[in-house]
């Protein structure tokens, strides 16, 4: 009997096993996860507020470092472009002297000298049409043939030149504000309102300016062109912009520049139209300068107060012309 009971239990267990083998996985093991965990992977946590603030602070710091650096790089590129233009300008200046057998380009001739008469300087535009009057007195149109009338060599900012080309008075405005002004008083001569080309003044003071190549003794020190600033032709009442056709020395017979550090709020004529718009020694402003021997350099505003850069005859920083 016991044997029969055991056989019955064994049969029931076998039948139960058979029934369980037919059940689904969910019935046998319970409900399954829809997204099973994969070994080696874990969920990525979101940034905390503190982490976001740290990232923002780092980005802000980098921007603070990069923006001034990029600004300085752009300014350095502009300075390099102006120095390159100064070198090209001196090549044209020397080519003029070669064509005229050593005679230098007049810095700012009198009106009579550009009047169009038989003995006057011949000044023309790129089409050969004559130019006279104040436009011809300024150096750009007189040196333009030696630059193939490419005024980009005179203007370091292409946007200014393009703006001028849109004007009907292009001849006038392009003569007014080239990037570099000429040292007309002492190189080539400066007529009315200057004393150059005036026989009575030359008799009284002696000839203080050079007009021929061979007259220059200190070729590597004599300033011919310098960074300038002057009147904005679009806002002549109170506008000032980089560029002018002249630069005046700190002294002539008396002091001409305002004393003290350069103040950009002052009118351009207070500093002889000189513009120390570039970085200089000790954080002071500096100007691009083209010298008579053809090289181009940068001089600080204080260095430009030294008359030995302006006149080949100057023997001290505060030199000036004196009556004989």
Steps between C-alpha positions, in 0.01 A plus 500: 500500500781729592656414170178596318479835681862585407427410143198732504704791645771438246244508224351826632850660518574394145169638381572826684841520330339447166250779563768746623709443189212631292473831689624833354817669632292766674300229677810310596732787603276801552476825293812599294658846471418674170857641490730234631819627661800440278816411681757787489244779432350744745268799480670843449415754769408860399727801582446646841447875538848542648659318205314723254613813685861379490477443123349845446777658711771322299347606166470859623864497609615367163297762313652769724847378405437441129308817407779744602755270337304498173455877520875545550568266209271701271665825606846352443390389152381853420827645624693255283285599202571869563874431528489309172316792341767735634769292333314506167452875535875552541569294187266731309661805664846389392377416149373860468843632602670273247273627222576862594878453525517505878241771559265408784121500488391844629331447837230764454564729202350845458189545292708662223720190482198283405305759300532315173730761345798417276745486792260342750506147634294271279235318704243271336243239594510138381343601167751776433267789582683790671454569871571843649433695819501360853445141382824518301686661790439195719744221431268201416420593139860605432643167618210293361664431158782320684242278670318432171218711647433222748387697804482183707869564567407829667205374705547215749121466541340378174151591625593870520630499144188321377281757677692779326454338160123535538528878525483743210790697655732196509799702376468736794435256786764248393760779504401606851556203729761241397613288794842667511565875491814655349759702694466787254667775706838327492481252210408643161374832635166635615359807329227738610407504787851364561815698420640255246581622147506856640824673401472763776457231768792298362716813510400562862528143636715320247368198310361277778341231280644250254393496137757265345622150586863593555412765761396240759777392737314287757292289264409234758371758751310749285124448521314535168155350576323436832164364625257792492146596593286790387160628398229253405375621159155361584480701821729799466337696782626276780603167349851354529626186330829320435695641206615843380724626220738694730682458830655801672810480719484574876703818440568734211633835619302451824321207667188388313374192684298502820712399799445177693368158407300450184130573549277359227222740596711795387473627139750331264695822436599517870746219428590586143244250363722215626302195611661257750230242427718192547645328804818661626768448759377502857137498390517841333375556148729478199497590131621327186784701350661473155858627488694656215716192445183299429462301822183512709485482879286598799576796729329582828324832544778621732769401249318703236551814710870480406568746216794292378248267337335790319786714371829386349657814647375449858776430753289478817145391594369857544664642187314760293579728208652837594567820310854539371 
